Amino acid sequence: MAHLGTRRGRALALPVGLALTASLGFLPAGAASAATVESAPVAVAADGPTMSYVVNTEGGRHTAKVRKAISEAGGTVVASYDAIGVIVVHSKNPAFAQTIRAVKGVESAGATRTAPLAPVATTEVGEASEPLTAAEARAAAAAAEDGQDPLEPMQWSLPAIKADKAHDITLGSSKVTVGVIDTGVDDTHPDLAPNFDRAASASCVTGKADTTEGSWRPAEGESDHGTHVAGTIAAAKNGIGVTGVAPGVKISGIKVSNPDGFFYTEAVVCGFMWAAERGIEVTNNSYYVDPWMFNCKNDLDQGALVEALQRATRYAERRGTVNVAAAGNSAFDLASDEITDTSSPNDTTPADRVIDPSECPDIPTMLPGVVTVSSTGAKDLKASYSNYGLGVVDVAAPGGDRTEYQTPEAPAVNGRILSTTVNGGYNYKAGTSMASPHAAGVVALIKSKHPRATPAMVKALLFAQADDRACTNPYDIDGDGAVDAVCEGGKRHNGFYGTGLVDALDAVRR
């Protein structure tokens, strides 16, 4: 996958200038239980680096014994999500995972990373984005019609999914909240502040929720990815800047990426559990879980990560949450028999490996029940970088593309997606990271229209209302005469667009 987004590329956004090549407890209020630090027995090795693990238990009567065994194996419980039987553990015992897997009541356990828990050194700073120029801002304001925010004329993606027409009917309900599970959200932005739900926001970076004031914001120098995503979903229609797909709903920031830009399993599990326990109706997930682009179920460590995330997403859905995720930016066919992954593990030394995506899913997007979103550009074609796959992609949404590949109609001038950035600004990004929040915004509009609808009903409406998009074969997006991808399926369901392009207007009138 082209590493598109944060410094190391798990957030699925496309930096400008990067070639579009392959790879662009139940506890009160859902809180994780605090750990009591227990001394490990002297006989237990504790000479390794501190590593982080998830331990997936059978639950019930074995839980207390498992916790005791964790301590005896040299582990310290950081958080325990009893509702799903997942325990986050730190240990310096190099044999911790092997030891704990043999304990009765443990279904699986695995290291969540291949690097020590200490921060990974990096000289990379931030992610590349294309700023909105002063001239573009002036041109947009001059072209804005009555009822439009000043920068809305540059947002070609809104009419692409008929969000502009939907806004004539409703902006969405303030009783609906979309949780942005991402790099953090700058809620001080004037387009985000009116719709920000502070009570539903937290940092989950350590694997345990932190509700300290501002913990959900990106720190200085950290990625603006989550702030950009949040604006696409629900930037307020307030006469200031851009407009979100659902500008009347609430957004919350659930920060899960660490200062080096890694999205580790324990943080993402915490994010889904936080959303579930706070009644958040929709989550947006524009990233893949590090350090493996694909997690193979037959690997003891990777399989445990899949199990922990699957438990968390299923629990959230049972509690009423619709989880929406980006398909990825590697131009991979996720329905193929094999894919060559050259970037994993990305927190130490990657090595080439050939995987079967049906056995080694990209998580969370390929987990059961999660809505998988591919990306389209301004010409309504699959974006050059977007992953695809018949039976994997559920819907498509605008994520932008190179302007020279898919040029928008005037007055818009950039083929990428314009949205909010930190410190009150605006910039362009492209990626399935930008497609997923368009779909999440439509889901929020559906939930606003049908507040009693279950996640299954909401997803059924999303798929049924999506506008059919037939396969675009031959697909030669760069015009060099070579076929860049092959779309399989029919007009109503295919590998490029799933059940079609999301439709905001139908979401509010049907």
C-alpha positions in Angstrom: 0.0 0.0 0.0 1.4 3.3 -0.9 1.9 4.9 2.5 -0.7 7.6 2.3 -1.3 9.6 5.3 0.5 9.9 8.6 4.3 9.7 8.8 4.3 5.9 8.4 1.1 5.7 6.4 -1.5 3.8 8.3 -4.0 6.6 8.0 -5.4 6.1 4.6 -5.0 9.5 3.1 -2.9 10.4 0.0 -0.3 13.1 0.4 0.1 15.5 -2.5 3.1 14.8 -4.7 3.3 11.1 -3.7 3.0 8.9 -6.8 -0.2 7.0 -7.0 1.4 3.6 -7.2 0.6 0.4 -5.5 0.4 1.2 -1.9 -0.7 4.8 -1.6 -16.6 -5.0 31.4 -18.5 -4.9 31.6 -17.2 -1.9 33.4 -18.9 1.3 34.4 -19.4 3.5 31.3 -17.2 1.1 29.4 -14.1 2.1 31.2 -11.2 -0.3 31.2 -10.4 -1.5 34.7 -7.3 -0.1 36.3 -4.5 -2.5 36.9 -3.0 -3.2 40.2 0.8 -3.5 39.7 1.9 -6.9 40.9 5.5 -8.0 41.2 6.5 -10.8 38.9 8.0 -13.9 40.5 11.8 -13.9 40.6 11.9 -17.0 38.4 10.1 -15.2 35.5 12.4 -13.7 32.9 12.1 -9.9 32.9 15.2 -9.0 30.9 13.5 -8.2 27.6 12.1 -4.9 26.3 8.7 -3.9 27.5 6.2 -5.2 25.0 2.4 -4.8 24.7 0.0 -7.8 24.3 -3.7 -8.6 24.0 -4.9 -11.7 25.8 -8.3 -13.0 24.6 -10.0 -15.0 27.3 -13.0 -17.3 27.4 -14.5 -15.1 30.1 -16.7 -16.3 32.9 -15.2 -18.3 35.8 -11.7 -18.4 34.3 -11.2 -14.6 34.3 -9.7 -14.4 37.8 -7.4 -17.3 37.1 -6.2 -15.7 33.9 -5.4 -12.4 35.6 -3.4 -14.3 38.3 -1.6 -16.2 35.5 -0.8 -13.0 33.8 0.9 -11.6 36.9 2.8 -14.9 37.5 4.1 -14.7 33.9 5.5 -11.3 34.5 2.7 -9.3 33.0 1.0 -6.1 34.2 -2.7 -5.5 33.3 -3.1 -2.1 31.6 -6.8 -2.5 30.8 -9.4 -5.2 31.0 -12.4 -5.2 28.7 -14.5 -7.8 30.5 -17.5 -7.4 28.2 -15.5 -8.9 25.3 -12.9 -10.8 27.3 -9.9 -8.8 26.0 -7.0 -7.9 28.4 -4.3 -5.4 27.5 -1.0 -6.4 29.1 2.6 -5.1 29.3 5.5 -7.4 30.0 9.3 -7.6 29.9 9.1 -11.4 29.8 10.2 -12.5 26.3 8.2 -15.7 26.7 5.1 -14.0 28.0 2.8 -14.8 25.0 4.0 -18.4 24.8 3.5 -18.9 28.5 0.0 -17.3 28.8 -1.3 -19.2 25.7 -1.0 -22.4 27.7 -3.2 -21.1 30.5 -6.7 -22.5 30.9 -9.3 -19.9 29.9 -7.0 -18.2 27.4 -8.2 -18.5 23.7 -5.4 -16.6 22.2 -2.7 -14.0 23.0 -0.3 -12.0 20.9 2.1 -9.1 20.8 0.5 -6.0 19.4 3.8 -4.8 17.8 7.2 -6.0 16.9 9.0 -3.0 18.4 9.4 -2.3 22.1 6.9 -0.1 23.8 9.3 2.8 24.0 8.8 5.4 21.2 10.3 4.6 17.8 12.8 7.2 16.7 11.9 9.0 13.5 13.0 12.0 11.6 9.9 12.2 9.6 7.6 15.1 10.3 3.9 15.3 9.6 2.2 14.4 6.3 2.2 16.2 3.0 -1.0 18.0 2.1 -1.9 20.6 -0.5 -3.0 23.9 1.1 -6.0 25.9 0.0 -4.6 29.0 -1.7 -5.8 32.5 -0.9 -6.8 32.9 -4.6 -8.9 29.7 -4.4 -10.6 30.8 -1.3 -11.5 34.2 -2.9 -12.8 32.4 -6.0 -14.8 30.0 -3.9 -16.4 32.8 -1.9 -17.2 34.7 -5.0 -18.9 31.6 -6.5 -20.8 30.7 -3.3 -24.6 30.8 -3.7 -27.1 31.7 -1.1 -27.0 29.1 1.7 -23.6 27.9 0.8 -20.6 28.2 3.1 -17.7 30.3 1.5 -15.5 27.3 0.5 -18.3 24.9 -0.5 -17.9 25.6 -4.2 -14.6 23.9 -4.0 -16.2 20.8 -2.5 -17.1 18.9 -5.6 -17.7 15.8 -3.5 -20.9 17.1 -1.9 -22.9 17.3 -5.2 -21.3 14.1 -6.3 -23.3 12.3 -3.5 -26.2 14.8 -3.6 -25.4 16.1 -0.1 -26.1 19.7 -1.2 -29.7 18.7 -2.1 -30.0 16.7 1.1 -29.1 19.8 3.1 -32.2 21.5 1.7 -34.2 18.9 3.6 -32.2 18.4 6.8 -28.6 18.8 8.1 -28.9 15.8 10.3 -29.8 15.3 13.9 -27.7 16.6 16.8 -28.8 13.4 18.7 -26.5 11.4 16.4 -22.8 11.3 17.0 -20.0 10.0 14.7 -16.9 8.9 16.5 -13.7 9.7 14.5 -11.3 6.9 15.5 -8.1 8.5 14.2 -5.1 10.7 14.9 -7.1 13.1 17.1 -9.5 16.0 16.3 -8.7 19.6 16.8 -12.1 20.7 18.2 -11.0 24.3 18.4 -11.5 24.7 14.7 -14.4 27.1 14.1 -16.0 24.6 11.7 -15.8 21.8 14.2 -16.4 23.4 17.5 -20.2 23.9 17.1 -20.7 20.1 16.5 -18.0 18.7 18.8 -19.1 16.3 21.6 -16.5 16.6 24.3 -18.2 14.1 26.6 -17.9 11.4 23.9 -14.2 12.2 23.2 -11.0 10.7 24.6 -7.5 9.4 23.9 -7.2 5.6 23.7 -3.5 5.6 22.7 -2.3 3.6 25.7 -5.1 1.1 25.4 -7.1 2.7 28.2 -9.3 5.7 27.8 -7.9 9.1 28.9 -10.5 11.9 29.2 -8.1 14.6 30.3 -9.1 17.9 28.7 -7.8 18.0 25.1 -6.5 14.5 25.2 -8.4 13.8 22.0 -6.5 16.5 20.0 -3.4 15.9 17.9 -0.3 17.3 19.7 2.0 19.8 18.0 3.6 18.2 15.0 1.2 15.2 14.9 -1.0 14.4 11.9 -4.0 16.5 11.1 -5.6 13.4 9.5 -8.4 13.0 12.0 -9.2 16.7 11.9 -9.6 16.5 8.1 -11.8 13.4 8.4 -14.0 15.1 11.0 -14.6 18.1 8.8 -15.8 15.9 5.9 -18.3 14.3 8.2 -19.8 17.2 10.1 -18.2 20.6 9.5 -20.9 23.0 10.6 -22.9 24.9 8.1 -22.2 28.2 9.8 -21.0 30.6 7.1 -17.4 30.2 7.9 -15.5 27.6 5.7 -16.4 24.1 4.4 -19.6 22.1 4.9 -19.8 18.5 6.1 -21.9 15.7 4.6 -24.0 15.8 7.8 -23.4 19.3 9.2 -26.1 18.9 11.9 -24.8 15.8 13.6 -22.2 15.6 16.4 -18.6 14.4 16.1 -16.3 13.0 18.8 -12.6 12.6 18.7 -11.3 9.2 19.7 -7.5 9.4 19.4 -5.8 6.0 18.8 -2.5 6.8 17.0 0.6 7.3 19.1 3.1 10.2 18.5 4.9 8.2 15.8 1.7 7.7 13.9 1.1 4.0 14.7 -2.4 2.6 15.2 -1.8 -0.4 17.5 -4.4 -3.0 18.4 -4.9 -2.1 22.1 -5.6 1.5 21.2 -8.1 0.6 18.5 -9.9 -1.9 20.8 -10.2 0.8 23.3 -11.6 3.1 20.7 -14.4 0.8 19.7 -15.2 0.0 23.3 -15.3 3.7 24.1 -17.7 4.3 21.2 -19.9 1.3 22.2 -20.3 2.2 25.8 -21.1 5.8 25.1 -23.9 5.1 22.6 -22.0 6.6 19.6 -24.1 5.7 16.6 -21.3 5.7 13.9 -17.6 5.3 13.9 -15.2 6.2 11.0 -12.0 4.2 10.6 -9.6 5.6 8.1 -6.5 3.5 8.9 -5.2 0.0 9.1 -4.0 -1.5 12.4 -0.3 -1.6 12.7 2.2 -3.2 12.4 0.8 -5.6 9.8 -1.0 -4.4 6.7 -2.7 -7.8 6.7 -3.0 -10.0 9.8 -2.9 -13.8 9.2 -5.2 -15.8 11.4 -2.8 -18.8 11.4 0.0 -16.7 13.0 -0.3 -16.8 16.8 0.4 -13.1 17.3 -1.5 -11.8 14.3 -4.4 -14.1 14.8 -4.9 -12.8 18.4 -5.0 -9.2 17.0 -7.7 -10.2 14.6 -9.7 -11.9 17.3 -9.4 -8.9 19.7 -10.5 -6.4 17.1 -13.3 -8.6 15.8 -14.7 -8.9 19.4 -14.5 -5.1 19.8 -16.3 -4.3 16.5 -19.0 -6.9 17.0 -19.6 -5.6 20.5 -19.9 -2.0 19.2 -22.4 -3.2 16.6 -24.4 -5.1 19.2 -24.6 -1.9 21.2 -25.9 0.0 18.2 -22.9 1.4 16.4 -22.3 1.2 12.6 -18.6 0.9 11.9 -17.4 2.4 8.6 -13.8 1.9 7.3 -11.6 2.8 4.4 -10.7 0.1 1.9 -7.0 1.1 1.6 -4.8 2.8 -0.9 -2.6 0.1 -2.4 -4.7 -0.6 -5.6 -5.0 -4.1 -4.3 -7.8 -6.5 -5.3 -8.8 -7.6 -1.9 -10.8 -10.5 -3.4 -7.8 -12.0 -5.2 -6.2 -15.3 -4.2 -2.9 -13.7 -3.2 -1.3 -10.3 -2.5 2.3 -9.5 -2.0 2.7 -7.4 1.2 6.0 -5.6 1.2 5.5 -3.2 4.1 4.9 -5.4 7.1 5.8 -5.2 9.9 6.1 -1.5 9.6 7.4 -0.7 13.1 10.7 -2.7 12.6 12.0 -4.3 9.4 9.5 -5.1 6.7 9.9 -8.3 4.6 8.1 -9.4 1.5 5.4 -12.0 2.1 2.6 -13.4 -0.1 -0.7 -13.6 1.7 -4.3 -14.8 1.0 -6.5 -11.8 2.0 -9.4 -14.2 2.8 -7.1 -15.7 5.6 -5.1 -12.6 6.3 -7.5 -9.6 6.5 -6.8 -5.9 6.5 -8.2 -4.9 9.8 -10.6 -3.3 10.7 -11.9 -2.8 7.2 -12.2 -6.5 6.3 -13.8 -7.6 9.6 -17.3 -9.0 9.5 -20.0 -6.3 9.8 -17.7 -3.4 9.1 -18.8 -1.2 6.1 -15.9 -1.2 3.6 -15.6 1.9 1.4 -13.7 2.3 -1.8 -12.8 5.7 -3.3 -13.9 7.6 -6.4 -12.6 10.7 -8.0 -14.2 13.8 -9.5 -15.0 12.0 -12.7 -16.9 9.4 -10.8 -14.4 6.6 -11.5 -12.5 4.4 -9.0 -9.6 6.4 -7.7 -6.3 5.3 -9.1 -4.9 4.1 -5.7 -8.1 2.6 -4.2 -8.3 -1.0 -3.1 -11.2 -2.9 -4.5 -12.7 -6.4 -4.6 -15.9 -8.1 -5.4 -17.6 -9.2 -2.2 -15.3 -7.1 -0.1 -16.1 -3.5 -1.0 -19.6 -2.5 0.2 -20.0 1.0 -1.2 -18.0 3.7 -2.9 -17.7 7.4 -1.9 -15.6 10.4 -3.1 -12.0 10.3 -1.8 -10.4 12.3 -4.5 -7.6 11.5 -7.0 -4.9 13.3 -8.9 -6.3 16.3 -10.5 -4.7 15.4 -13.9 -6.5 12.0 -13.6 -9.9 13.2 -12.6 -10.4 17.0 -13.0 -13.5 18.4 -11.3 -15.9 20.8 -12.9 -15.6 24.5 -12.2 -15.6 26.3 -9.9 -13.7 23.5 -8.1 -10.1 23.3 -9.2 -8.6 20.4 -7.3 -9.4 16.7 -7.6 -8.6 16.1 -4.0 -10.9 16.6 -1.0 -11.0 20.0 0.8 -11.6 19.9 4.5 -10.5 21.2 7.9 -7.0 21.1 9.3 -5.4 22.0 12.6 -5.1 25.6 13.8 -8.3 26.7 12.0 -7.1 26.0 8.5 -8.2 24.0 5.4 -6.3 21.8 3.0 -6.7 19.1 0.3 -6.1 15.4 0.8 -7.0 12.3 -1.2 -7.3 8.6 -0.2 -9.8 6.1 0.9 -9.4 8.0 4.2 -11.4 10.7 2.6 -14.0 8.4 1.1 -14.9 6.6 4.3 -16.0 9.8 6.1 -18.3 10.7 3.2 -20.0 7.3 3.7 -20.0 7.8 7.5 -21.7 11.1 7.0 -24.4 9.4 4.9 -24.8 6.8 7.6 -25.3 9.5 10.1 -28.0 11.1 7.9 -29.8 7.7 7.7 -29.6 7.3 11.5 -31.0 10.8 11.8 -33.9 9.9 9.6 -34.5 6.5 11.3 -33.4 6.9 14.9 -34.7 3.6 16.0 -33.1 1.6 13.1 -30.6 -1.1 14.1 -27.1 -1.2 12.6 -28.3 -4.0 10.3 -31.2 -1.9 9.1 -29.0 1.2 8.7 -26.5 -0.7 6.6 -29.3 -2.3 4.5 -30.6 1.2 3.7 -27.1 2.5 2.9 -26.6 -0.3 0.4 -30.1 -0.2 -1.1 -30.0 3.6 -1.6 -26.5 3.7 -3.1 -26.5 4.8 -6.8 -25.6 1.9 -9.1 -22.2 2.2 -10.7 -21.3 -0.3 -13.5 -17.8 -1.6 -13.9 -15.5 0.7 -15.7 -13.6 -1.7 -18.0 -11.1 -1.3 -19.5 -9.8 0.8 -16.6 -6.8 2.8 -17.7 -6.8 5.7 -15.2 -3.5 7.2 -16.2 -4.1 6.9 -19.9 -0.8 5.0 -20.7 -2.6 2.3 -22.7 -2.2 -0.4 -19.9 -5.1 -1.8 -17.9 -4.6 -0.7 -14.3 -7.2 -2.9 -12.7 -10.1 -5.2 -13.6 -13.6 -4.7 -12.2 -15.6 -7.9 -11.7 -19.4 -8.0 -11.2 -22.5 -6.4 -12.5 -24.0 -2.9 -12.5 -25.6 -3.3 -9.0 -22.8 -5.0 -7.3 -19.1 -5.1 -8.3 -15.6 -5.0 -7.1 -14.9 -1.3 -7.8 -18.0 0.3 -6.3 -19.7 -2.4 -4.2 -23.5 -1.7 -4.2 -22.8 1.8 -5.6 -22.0 5.4 -4.7 -23.5 6.5 -1.4 -26.5 8.8 -1.8 -27.1 11.5 0.8 -30.4 12.7 -0.7 -32.0 9.3 -0.5 -30.7 9.0 3.0 -32.9 11.9 4.2 -36.0 11.5 2.1 -36.6 7.7 2.2 
